Structures are given as structure tokens and as C-alpha cells.
Amino acid sequence: MNIDDKYVVVQERIANAAARSNRNPDEVTLVAVTKTWPAETVVAGYEAGLRNFGENRPEELSRKLIEVDKIL
């Protein structure tokens, strides 16, 4: 299953969970944790529709931002 497919599945799960709790799925923010994943995977996630990414190491984020800028 590629990132596009996984993103659709997660969005469906969010929508179902939101419906069960009487919430608007637009109020839920999906954050893709990109720790240890290469910049190419981050770009693929962005291209699939992800817009919020999380990193816990500033030095890793710095390197990825440079690489992502080159790709996008």
C-alpha cells in the first residue's frame, strides 16, 4: 500500500471516529510523524495531501527542509 492509499484509509478512519463522537472531521488535525523517514517520503506525503509534519530533532528537521526544498 503506497502513501496515497494509506492517507485515504487514515482520512476515512478519522471521518468515522469523528462521526461516532459527533465531531466535525475538519476539526481533527492529522500530523505525519516523519522521524527517521527520508525527505523523499516527506515529499510523497505532501503530494498525497498531508500538510502537517512532525519532527522531534531540530538537526534532522534542518537537513530534511533543505532536501525537501530541492525536491519541491
Buried (B, 14 or more C-beta within 10 A) or exposed (E): EEBEEEBEEEBEEBBEEBEEEEEEBEEEEBEBEBEEBEBEBBBBBBEBEBEEBEBEEEEBBEEBEEBBEEEE
